[in-house]
Amino acid sequence: QVQLVESGGGSVQTGGSLRLSCAASGNTRGSYCMAWFRQAPGKEREQVAQIDPDGSTMYADFVKGRFIITEDKGKNTLYLQMNSLKPEDTALYYCAYDSCVGYVAKRWRDESDYTYWGQGTQVTVSS
């Protein structure tokens, strides 16, 4: 079992920045994949960024150049630095984790690829 706890959400104005954190605990040994997803009201959950066991990252087109996903393996913590925020970035942001056995490098994953999820942290961007 893996537990994920997100933090760092809040309300900012257009153009502002926030840094989300996701602390992982439990059985986190070995290689794993992690990602950030978001879900806006009335919309489906969508992947924002992912990080592979080798540290390589991928981003959704709508956040490229603005968001950065990183991890601190020593602290078992995943981060999402969000810059140049827009009102359309308003959503509940979730982190996701999977042991990623047999993962395919550089494949853009989706919800079905992740076993564990956090409760989410709200990000609201006002114009």
Salt bridges, closest charged atoms under 4 A:
GLU46 OE2 - ARG38 NE 2.93
ASP52 OD1 - ARG109 NH1 2.73
ASP61 OD1 - LYS64 NZ 3.09
GLU71 OE2 - LYS73 NZ 3.32
ASP89 OD1 - ARG38 NH1 2.87
ASP89 OD2 - ARG66 NH1 2.71
GLU111 OE1 - ARG45 NH2 2.96
ASP113 OD1 - ARG107 NH2 2.98
